[in-house]
Structures are given as structure tokens and as C-alpha cells.
Amino acid sequence: MNSRIRERAKANALQGLHLRSALRYQRNRLGLSEAELAERMGVSEKFVHEFERYDSNPTLRDIQRYATGVESLIELNITPGKEDE
């Protein structure tokens, strides 16, 4: 893998971490426990706990379900690298 692709992979991984962190912040802002969010989502408390782990790798559907549970909307942007513009 060349260095440009490696750097993009790191940046994308960091964005995923920021996304999960922002969703967890929203859960806390709403005053929801993991159990309360799990009930809203129709999943187990363990599912919510594992989703929030730093090393989790949730699917897009899981992210959408979590966002809905914390009354949030996800907006996605695809940004080409400078050399691709």
C-alpha cells in the first residue's frame, strides 16, 4: 500500500472514531444510560456497550440505528484527495 493510501486509511479510521465519540456524547447529553438507549434501539445493552468501544467496527446500519436512538441525523461527505480534484 502506498503512503498516500495509508494516510487516507488513517484519516478515515480517525473519522470513524470521531463519529462514535460524537454519538456517545449525544447519548450522554440526552441523559440516556446504555440500557435506555438499548431499549430505544431494540438491542441489548451489550450491543450499545460494544458499539461505544474505541476498537469497535460497526456497520453503517448500526451507526444509523444508534443515531436514530439518540435523536441525531448523520450527514456524510466524500472528499477527494487533492490530486484527484
N, C-alpha and C positions, 0 to 999 in steps of 0.2 A: 504494500500500500504506500503510495507516495505521500510526501509530507503535507501537501495541500488537502488531500482527502482525510488524512489523520487529524489535522487541525479542525476540519469541519465536523468530523465524528465527535471530537471532544466538545466542540461548541454545542452540538445538538444534544449530547448527553447532559451538559450543564443546563440547557434549556428545559430538559425533562425534569431535572431536579428542582429547578425554579418553579415549574408548573405544579408539581406535587406539593412543594412548600407553600405556594400561594393558596392552593386548595385547602390545605390543612389550616392555614391562617384564617381562611374564611369560616371553616368549621368552628374554630375557637372563637372567632368574632361573634358568631351566632350563639355561642354558649352551648354547643352540642357536644355531648360525650360521644365516644366511639360507638357505644351501644345505641344511642339515639339516632346517630347517622345511619348505622346499620339497619335499624328498623325502617327508616325512611327509604333506604335503598332496596330493602328486601333481601339483604345478605346477612352473613354472620358478622359478629363483632371482630372475629379473627380476620375476616376479609379486609375490613377497614384498617385494622392494625397493620396488616402486611402491606396494604396499599401505601400506607404512610411511611414505611421503612425507606431509608435512603437508597437501598440497593434493590428496591422493587422494580419490576419491569411490566407495568400494567398495559393492558390493551387499550386501544382508543375507546372502545366501548366502555371499559371500566372507568376511564377518565371521564367520559360523558356522563355516566351514571353517578359518579361521585360529584361532579359539578352540579348536576341537577339536584342532588341531595342537599347541597349547600347553597342552593338558590343562586347559582352562578351560570354565566354564559362563557363558553370558550371561543376565542377568536384566533384563527390560525393565519399565519403569513408564511409564504415561501419566498425566501430572499436568495437570489442567485449570487454566487461569488463574483467579485469584481471582474475577473477575467471572462465571466460568462455573460456580462452585460452587453 
